[in-house]
């Protein structure tokens, strides 16, 4: 289906029984909703109604040219528009990478729309502290991505050699094909440009209302982009039941690399 969010058309795929409990699955960089393909079967078989968008800038969704079109407020508003369109007053929200950031934001500012929250890989925004040297070392690329055209060339030149080496994406060929076919690379990088500023390296983290919905954080030991402390430290910003799960071995794309473990955790969390 196509969902209108303030004039931006979003491509949304629906799976599972219409009467099933809605679960919104939010992807991150540089994926589309296809990154959840290994979760669709087990979750729909358990009776859930899956709502799987290509977030703005990606896949078959619109790609506005203005960097400011990708601020977190607009990204969270997209999720609200999607829930409105599918008739879901509330939904369980599962996010990975930037999708986790959107999920945290949605649970912070529109908790009445979120039944429960599962964040994969990326912890609460307030855990990103200036003195966290290990995390800063892992996210050096976020500074590179601020440079328009330079970042695009760095990622895509020589058959996307740097992207392949840096990301270790387990489905790199398909992801690259999607980025090229849909022209999504610059819009995807605009997420970083709209929501990350070099001053965050020295500024204190934002003061945000605490999360008030049951929350599960899942982190994998092979993650090249996020440290464990960002996820475990999220508990400080949650005024609701909190559950932390660590997967040893998988890299950043844990739902792709360890689908059985991720599906087991999601099914347990969503059915409790």
NUTIMAR-601293 format. One record per residue (C-alpha): residue number from 1; residue in one letter; x, y, z. Coordinates in nm, 4 decimals, m for minus. Layout:
@n=NUM | res=A | u=X | v=Y | w=Z
...
This chain:
@n=1 | res=X | u=0.0000 | v=0.0000 | w=0.0000
@n=2 | res=X | u=0.0979 | v=0.3659 | w=m0.0346
@n=3 | res=X | u=0.0795 | v=0.5896 | w=0.2718
@n=4 | res=X | u=0.0759 | v=0.9680 | w=0.2564
@n=5 | res=X | u=0.2815 | v=1.1383 | w=0.5266
@n=6 | res=X | u=0.2677 | v=1.5133 | w=0.4810
@n=7 | res=X | u=0.2860 | v=1.4773 | w=0.1046
@n=8 | res=X | u=0.5577 | v=1.2096 | w=0.1113
@n=9 | res=X | u=0.4385 | v=0.8763 | w=m0.0269
@n=10 | res=X | u=0.5667 | v=0.5724 | w=0.1597
@n=11 | res=X | u=0.5702 | v=0.2167 | w=0.0318
@n=12 | res=X | u=0.4362 | v=m0.0219 | w=0.2979
@n=13 | res=X | u=0.4058 | v=m0.3998 | w=0.2752
@n=14 | res=X | u=0.1531 | v=m0.5857 | w=0.4918
@n=15 | res=X | u=0.1834 | v=m0.9496 | w=0.5979
@n=16 | res=X | u=m0.0221 | v=m1.1789 | w=0.8155
@n=17 | res=X | u=m0.3861 | v=m1.1895 | w=0.9243
@n=18 | res=X | u=m0.5764 | v=m0.8605 | w=0.9279
@n=19 | res=X | u=m0.7016 | v=m0.9327 | w=1.2791
@n=20 | res=X | u=m0.3515 | v=m1.0012 | w=1.4085
@n=21 | res=X | u=m0.1722 | v=m0.7782 | w=1.6569
@n=22 | res=X | u=0.0141 | v=m0.5132 | w=1.4526
@n=23 | res=X | u=0.3945 | v=m0.5083 | w=1.4562
@n=24 | res=X | u=0.5747 | v=m0.2207 | w=1.2845
@n=25 | res=X | u=0.9191 | v=m0.3231 | w=1.1533
@n=26 | res=X | u=1.1550 | v=m0.0289 | w=1.0895
@n=27 | res=X | u=1.4761 | v=m0.0793 | w=0.8912
@n=28 | res=X | u=1.7900 | v=0.1315 | w=0.8992
@n=29 | res=X | u=2.0847 | v=0.2218 | w=0.6769
@n=30 | res=X | u=2.1277 | v=0.1159 | w=0.3989
@n=31 | res=X | u=1.8406 | v=m0.1301 | w=0.3835
@n=32 | res=X | u=1.4742 | v=m0.1407 | w=0.2881
@n=33 | res=X | u=1.1915 | v=m0.3345 | w=0.4447
@n=34 | res=X | u=1.3436 | v=m0.6411 | w=0.2788
@n=35 | res=X | u=1.5951 | v=m0.6678 | w=0.5625
@n=36 | res=X | u=1.3128 | v=m0.8210 | w=0.7695
@n=37 | res=X | u=1.2451 | v=m1.0994 | w=0.5192
@n=38 | res=X | u=1.3713 | v=m1.3690 | w=0.7585
@n=39 | res=X | u=1.1299 | v=m1.2534 | w=1.0291
@n=40 | res=X | u=0.8150 | v=m1.2413 | w=0.8175
@n=41 | res=X | u=0.7416 | v=m1.6156 | w=0.8123
@n=42 | res=X | u=0.7822 | v=m1.6899 | w=1.1852
@n=43 | res=X | u=0.5993 | v=m1.3759 | w=1.2999
@n=44 | res=X | u=0.3035 | v=m1.4148 | w=1.0642
@n=45 | res=X | u=0.2762 | v=m1.7839 | w=1.1513
@n=46 | res=X | u=0.2419 | v=m1.6726 | w=1.5144
@n=47 | res=X | u=m0.0553 | v=m1.4600 | w=1.4107
@n=48 | res=X | u=0.0986 | v=m1.1132 | w=1.3971
@n=49 | res=X | u=0.0043 | v=m0.8494 | w=1.1413
@n=50 | res=X | u=0.3328 | v=m0.7115 | w=1.0105
@n=51 | res=X | u=0.3614 | v=m0.3559 | w=0.8816
@n=52 | res=X | u=0.6873 | v=m0.3221 | w=0.6886
@n=53 | res=X | u=0.7662 | v=0.0141 | w=0.5268
@n=54 | res=X | u=1.0463 | v=0.1356 | w=0.3089
@n=55 | res=X | u=1.1241 | v=0.4418 | w=0.5158
@n=56 | res=X | u=1.1440 | v=0.7773 | w=0.3380
@n=57 | res=X | u=1.4437 | v=0.8003 | w=0.1089
@n=58 | res=X | u=1.4598 | v=0.4252 | w=0.0531
@n=59 | res=X | u=1.3309 | v=0.1669 | w=m0.1906
@n=60 | res=X | u=0.9930 | v=0.2466 | w=m0.3433
@n=61 | res=X | u=0.9167 | v=0.5342 | w=m0.1051
@n=62 | res=X | u=0.9564 | v=0.9017 | w=m0.1981
@n=63 | res=X | u=1.2989 | v=1.0635 | w=m0.1731
@n=64 | res=X | u=1.2725 | v=1.4351 | w=m0.0962
@n=65 | res=X | u=1.5829 | v=1.6320 | w=m0.1888
@n=66 | res=X | u=1.5951 | v=1.8620 | w=0.1145
@n=67 | res=X | u=1.8161 | v=1.7355 | w=0.3985
@n=68 | res=X | u=1.5712 | v=1.8819 | w=0.6500
@n=69 | res=X | u=1.3088 | v=1.6405 | w=0.5200
@n=70 | res=X | u=1.4908 | v=1.3646 | w=0.7107
@n=71 | res=X | u=1.4852 | v=1.5036 | w=1.0642
@n=72 | res=X | u=1.3875 | v=1.2574 | w=1.3364
@n=73 | res=X | u=1.0593 | v=1.4396 | w=1.3967
@n=74 | res=X | u=0.9559 | v=1.3801 | w=1.0348
@n=75 | res=X | u=1.0737 | v=1.0190 | w=1.0428
@n=76 | res=X | u=0.8692 | v=0.9490 | w=1.3559
@n=77 | res=X | u=0.5704 | v=1.1274 | w=1.2004
@n=78 | res=X | u=0.5942 | v=0.8843 | w=0.9090
@n=79 | res=X | u=0.5430 | v=0.5955 | w=1.1504
@n=80 | res=X | u=0.2378 | v=0.7647 | w=1.3004
@n=81 | res=X | u=0.0945 | v=0.8192 | w=0.9505
@n=82 | res=X | u=0.1517 | v=0.4531 | w=0.8693
@n=83 | res=X | u=m0.0238 | v=0.3365 | w=1.1854
@n=84 | res=X | u=m0.3129 | v=0.5707 | w=1.1084
@n=85 | res=X | u=m0.3441 | v=0.4378 | w=0.7543
@n=86 | res=X | u=m0.3472 | v=0.0705 | w=0.8584
@n=87 | res=X | u=m0.5965 | v=0.1451 | w=1.1362
@n=88 | res=X | u=m0.3653 | v=0.0545 | w=1.4234
@n=89 | res=X | u=m0.4307 | v=0.2569 | w=1.7373
@n=90 | res=X | u=m0.1251 | v=0.0893 | w=1.8899
@n=91 | res=X | u=0.1487 | v=m0.1382 | w=1.7600
@n=92 | res=X | u=0.4519 | v=m0.3205 | w=1.8818
@n=93 | res=X | u=0.7476 | v=m0.1409 | w=1.7240
@n=94 | res=X | u=1.0699 | v=m0.3164 | w=1.6269
@n=95 | res=X | u=1.3586 | v=m0.1112 | w=1.4894
@n=96 | res=X | u=1.7124 | v=m0.1797 | w=1.3740
@n=97 | res=X | u=1.9965 | v=0.0695 | w=1.3241
@n=98 | res=X | u=1.8367 | v=0.4039 | w=1.2251
@n=99 | res=X | u=1.5051 | v=0.2249 | w=1.2511
@n=100 | res=X | u=1.5839 | v=0.1724 | w=1.6199
@n=101 | res=X | u=1.6400 | v=0.5468 | w=1.6555
@n=102 | res=X | u=1.3002 | v=0.6107 | w=1.5001
@n=103 | res=X | u=1.1441 | v=0.3489 | w=1.7284
@n=104 | res=X | u=1.2980 | v=0.5088 | w=2.0394
@n=105 | res=X | u=1.1720 | v=0.8485 | w=1.9225
@n=106 | res=X | u=0.8212 | v=0.7184 | w=1.8573
@n=107 | res=X | u=0.8054 | v=0.5576 | w=2.2019
@n=108 | res=X | u=0.9333 | v=0.8811 | w=2.3584
@n=109 | res=X | u=0.7014 | v=1.1311 | w=2.1940
@n=110 | res=X | u=0.3997 | v=0.9189 | w=2.0974
@n=111 | res=X | u=0.3916 | v=0.6452 | w=2.3624
@n=112 | res=X | u=0.0152 | v=0.6149 | w=2.3239
@n=113 | res=X | u=0.0791 | v=0.4587 | w=1.9810
@n=114 | res=X | u=0.3379 | v=0.2046 | w=2.1028
@n=115 | res=X | u=0.2386 | v=m0.1180 | w=2.2758
@n=116 | res=X | u=0.5989 | v=m0.2259 | w=2.3314
@n=117 | res=X | u=0.9395 | v=m0.1511 | w=2.1844
@n=118 | res=X | u=1.2213 | v=m0.3766 | w=2.0627
@n=119 | res=X | u=1.5447 | v=m0.1990 | w=1.9674
@n=120 | res=X | u=1.8081 | v=m0.3939 | w=1.7763
@n=121 | res=X | u=2.1735 | v=m0.2812 | w=1.7826
@n=122 | res=X | u=2.1191 | v=0.0867 | w=1.8729
@n=123 | res=X | u=2.0445 | v=0.2063 | w=2.2247
@n=124 | res=X | u=1.8646 | v=0.5137 | w=2.3556
@n=125 | res=X | u=1.9861 | v=0.8497 | w=2.2201
@n=126 | res=X | u=2.0778 | v=0.9772 | w=2.5660
@n=127 | res=X | u=2.3412 | v=0.7045 | w=2.6051
@n=128 | res=X | u=2.5607 | v=0.8699 | w=2.3395
@n=129 | res=X | u=2.7893 | v=1.0568 | w=2.5784
@n=130 | res=X | u=3.0790 | v=1.2820 | w=2.4680
@n=131 | res=X | u=3.3374 | v=1.0907 | w=2.6692
@n=132 | res=X | u=3.2573 | v=0.7513 | w=2.5164
@n=133 | res=X | u=3.5770 | v=0.7095 | w=2.3136
@n=134 | res=X | u=3.5053 | v=0.3505 | w=2.2100
@n=135 | res=X | u=3.1690 | v=0.4455 | w=2.0596
@n=136 | res=X | u=3.3210 | v=0.7475 | w=1.8839
@n=137 | res=X | u=3.5851 | v=0.5258 | w=1.7287
@n=138 | res=X | u=3.3192 | v=0.2922 | w=1.5956
@n=139 | res=X | u=3.1101 | v=0.5716 | w=1.4434
@n=140 | res=X | u=3.3885 | v=0.7667 | w=1.2701
@n=141 | res=X | u=3.1987 | v=0.7196 | w=0.9448
@n=142 | res=X | u=2.9198 | v=0.9478 | w=1.0678
@n=143 | res=X | u=3.1576 | v=1.2411 | w=1.0268
@n=144 | res=X | u=3.2556 | v=1.1276 | w=0.6772
@n=145 | res=X | u=2.8890 | v=1.1002 | w=0.5804
@n=146 | res=X | u=2.8404 | v=1.4721 | w=0.6479
@n=147 | res=X | u=3.0389 | v=1.5593 | w=0.3335
@n=148 | res=X | u=2.8020 | v=1.5632 | w=0.0381
@n=149 | res=X | u=2.9293 | v=1.3928 | w=m0.2784
@n=150 | res=X | u=3.2514 | v=1.2878 | w=m0.1024
@n=151 | res=X | u=3.0687 | v=1.0272 | w=0.1067
@n=152 | res=X | u=2.8724 | v=0.9060 | w=m0.1938
@n=153 | res=X | u=3.1907 | v=0.8529 | w=m0.3941
@n=154 | res=X | u=3.3736 | v=0.6912 | w=m0.1030
@n=155 | res=X | u=3.0997 | v=0.4338 | w=m0.0646
@n=156 | res=X | u=3.0257 | v=0.3578 | w=m0.4302
@n=157 | res=X | u=3.3540 | v=0.3944 | w=m0.6213
@n=158 | res=X | u=3.5378 | v=0.0850 | w=m0.7486
@n=159 | res=X | u=3.2322 | v=m0.1370 | w=m0.7393
@n=160 | res=X | u=3.1354 | v=m0.0221 | w=m0.3884
@n=161 | res=X | u=3.4635 | v=m0.1563 | w=m0.2519
@n=162 | res=X | u=3.4704 | v=0.0667 | w=0.0569
@n=163 | res=X | u=3.1076 | v=m0.0057 | w=0.1377
@n=164 | res=X | u=3.1701 | v=m0.3791 | w=0.1210
@n=165 | res=X | u=3.4842 | v=m0.3661 | w=0.3357
@n=166 | res=X | u=3.3492 | v=m0.1211 | w=0.5913
@n=167 | res=X | u=2.9991 | v=m0.2593 | w=0.6414
@n=168 | res=X | u=3.0505 | v=m0.6354 | w=0.6065
@n=169 | res=X | u=2.6851 | v=m0.6388 | w=0.5030
@n=170 | res=X | u=2.5777 | v=m1.0039 | w=0.4668
@n=171 | res=X | u=2.3536 | v=m0.9182 | w=0.1712
@n=172 | res=X | u=2.5767 | v=m0.6568 | w=0.0086
@n=173 | res=X | u=2.5079 | v=m0.7403 | w=m0.3561
@n=174 | res=X | u=2.1301 | v=m0.7084 | w=m0.3189
@n=175 | res=X | u=2.1576 | v=m0.3939 | w=m0.1065
@n=176 | res=X | u=2.3877 | v=m0.2272 | w=m0.3586
@n=177 | res=X | u=2.1535 | v=m0.3222 | w=m0.6430
@n=178 | res=X | u=1.8621 | v=m0.1634 | w=m0.4546
@n=179 | res=X | u=2.0558 | v=0.1559 | w=m0.3801
@n=180 | res=X | u=2.1532 | v=0.1918 | w=m0.7453
@n=181 | res=X | u=1.8115 | v=0.1063 | w=m0.8874
@n=182 | res=X | u=1.6181 | v=0.3401 | w=m0.6589
@n=183 | res=X | u=1.8706 | v=0.6234 | w=m0.6293
@n=184 | res=X | u=1.8603 | v=0.5905 | w=m0.2522
@n=185 | res=X | u=2.2240 | v=0.6530 | w=m0.1570
@n=186 | res=X | u=2.2102 | v=1.0314 | w=m0.1101
@n=187 | res=X | u=1.8664 | v=1.0250 | w=0.0589
@n=188 | res=X | u=1.9936 | v=0.7527 | w=0.2920
@n=189 | res=X | u=2.2994 | v=0.9596 | w=0.3821
@n=190 | res=X | u=2.0727 | v=1.2579 | w=0.4413
@n=191 | res=X | u=1.9431 | v=1.0774 | w=0.7506
@n=192 | res=X | u=2.2911 | v=1.1272 | w=0.9002
@n=193 | res=X | u=2.3155 | v=1.4851 | w=0.7756
@n=194 | res=X | u=1.9803 | v=1.5822 | w=0.9224
@n=195 | res=X | u=2.0208 | v=1.4141 | w=1.2613
@n=196 | res=X | u=2.3905 | v=1.4088 | w=1.3413
@n=197 | res=X | u=2.6055 | v=1.7167 | w=1.3921
@n=198 | res=X | u=2.9762 | v=1.7189 | w=1.4822
@n=199 | res=X | u=2.8849 | v=1.9153 | w=1.7955
@n=200 | res=X | u=2.7349 | v=1.5966 | w=1.9351
@n=201 | res=X | u=3.0944 | v=1.4883 | w=1.9903
@n=202 | res=X | u=3.1275 | v=1.7484 | w=2.2668
@n=203 | res=X | u=2.7701 | v=1.8356 | w=2.3640
@n=204 | res=X | u=2.5828 | v=1.6621 | w=2.6446
@n=205 | res=X | u=2.3181 | v=1.4122 | w=2.5310
@n=206 | res=X | u=1.9612 | v=1.5384 | w=2.5027
@n=207 | res=X | u=1.7302 | v=1.5333 | w=2.8029
@n=208 | res=X | u=1.4269 | v=1.3345 | w=2.6930
@n=209 | res=X | u=1.1160 | v=1.1998 | w=2.8638
@n=210 | res=X | u=1.1654 | v=0.8471 | w=2.9857
@n=211 | res=X | u=1.0316 | v=0.5526 | w=2.7885
@n=212 | res=X | u=0.7071 | v=0.4297 | w=2.9457
@n=213 | res=X | u=0.6404 | v=0.1133 | w=2.7441
@n=214 | res=X | u=0.7914 | v=m0.2346 | w=2.7940
@n=215 | res=X | u=1.1214 | v=m0.2407 | w=2.6093
@n=216 | res=X | u=1.3701 | v=m0.5026 | w=2.4921
@n=217 | res=X | u=1.7179 | v=m0.4200 | w=2.3671
@n=218 | res=X | u=1.9156 | v=m0.6714 | w=2.1605
@n=219 | res=X | u=2.2857 | v=m0.6274 | w=2.0850
@n=220 | res=X | u=2.5286 | v=m0.8578 | w=1.9056
@n=221 | res=X | u=2.8956 | v=m0.8962 | w=1.9968
@n=222 | res=X | u=3.0150 | v=m0.8673 | w=1.6369
@n=223 | res=X | u=2.8567 | v=m0.5246 | w=1.5857
@n=224 | res=X | u=3.1060 | v=m0.2910 | w=1.4179
@n=225 | res=X | u=2.8978 | v=0.0237 | w=1.4723
@n=226 | res=X | u=2.7596 | v=0.0147 | w=1.8280
@n=227 | res=X | u=2.9078 | v=m0.0718 | w=2.1669
@n=228 | res=X | u=2.7259 | v=m0.2839 | w=2.4206
@n=229 | res=X | u=2.7196 | v=m0.0056 | w=2.6791
@n=230 | res=X | u=2.4858 | v=0.2048 | w=2.4679
@n=231 | res=X | u=2.2266 | v=m0.0697 | w=2.4824
@n=232 | res=X | u=2.2731 | v=m0.1774 | w=2.8434
@n=233 | res=X | u=2.2834 | v=0.1872 | w=2.9513
@n=234 | res=X | u=1.9414 | v=0.2446 | w=2.7973
@n=235 | res=X | u=1.7835 | v=0.1063 | w=3.1127
@n=236 | res=X | u=1.8581 | v=0.4396 | w=3.2826
@n=237 | res=X | u=1.6094 | v=0.6096 | w=3.0510
@n=238 | res=X | u=1.3227 | v=0.3619 | w=3.0784
@n=239 | res=X | u=1.0463 | v=0.3834 | w=3.3382
@n=240 | res=X | u=0.8895 | v=0.0520 | w=3.2371
@n=241 | res=X | u=0.9870 | v=m0.3166 | w=3.2243
@n=242 | res=X | u=1.3290 | v=m0.3511 | w=3.0583
@n=243 | res=X | u=1.4893 | v=m0.6592 | w=2.9101
@n=244 | res=X | u=1.8378 | v=m0.6900 | w=2.7636
@n=245 | res=X | u=1.9531 | v=m0.9717 | w=2.5363
@n=246 | res=X | u=2.3073 | v=m1.0233 | w=2.4046
@n=247 | res=X | u=2.3820 | v=m1.2428 | w=2.1050
@n=248 | res=X | u=2.7409 | v=m1.3656 | w=2.0822
@n=249 | res=X | u=2.8839 | v=m1.3904 | w=1.7327
@n=250 | res=X | u=2.6550 | v=m1.2079 | w=1.4880
@n=251 | res=X | u=2.7506 | v=m0.8750 | w=1.3366
@n=252 | res=X | u=2.5477 | v=m0.5577 | w=1.2984
@n=253 | res=X | u=2.2754 | v=m0.7177 | w=1.0830
@n=254 | res=X | u=2.1774 | v=m0.9683 | w=1.3487
@n=255 | res=X | u=1.8260 | v=m1.0258 | w=1.2111
@n=256 | res=X | u=1.9895 | v=m1.1460 | w=0.8885
@n=257 | res=X | u=2.2906 | v=m1.3266 | w=1.0356
@n=258 | res=X | u=2.1169 | v=m1.4929 | w=1.3310
@n=259 | res=X | u=1.7484 | v=m1.5039 | w=1.2327
@n=260 | res=X | u=1.6589 | v=m1.8015 | w=1.4511
@n=261 | res=X | u=1.7880 | v=m1.6277 | w=1.7642
@n=262 | res=X | u=1.6265 | v=m1.2951 | w=1.6757
@n=263 | res=X | u=1.2952 | v=m1.4588 | w=1.5885
@n=264 | res=X | u=1.2962 | v=m1.6534 | w=1.9151
@n=265 | res=X | u=1.3556 | v=m1.3369 | w=2.1163
@n=266 | res=X | u=1.0971 | v=m1.1346 | w=1.9262
@n=267 | res=X | u=0.8295 | v=m1.4017 | w=1.9554
@n=268 | res=X | u=0.8917 | v=m1.4385 | w=2.3275
@n=269 | res=X | u=0.8872 | v=m1.0626 | w=2.3859
@n=270 | res=X | u=0.5841 | v=m0.9945 | w=2.1680
@n=271 | res=X | u=0.3704 | v=m1.2716 | w=2.3179
@n=272 | res=X | u=0.4402 | v=m1.2126 | w=2.6874
